[in-house]
Amino acid sequence: VSDCEEFETVQELLSGLKEYFEFYNFERPHQSLVGKTPAEIYWGRDVVKKAA
């Protein structure tokens, strides 16, 4: 989801938000979490994103 992306429907918006939240929580390492993802911190172990 980019800053300037436009969505035609609410469903497209919700899909884009879901995709971003999955990326943010399961794939993107966070500097403040010492290079871990929020999911890794929450569950206390390495987490593999489940297939969509």
C-alpha angles and dihedrals in degrees: 000000000000127000093251100036114129124208125213096203140020088247091058090050093050091047091051092049092049090051092050095047091050090050093046096047103034109025111025115083113221121219091212089055093053093256096312129120123246089249091055091051094045096049095033095232143065109292124204114209109245118238115269 
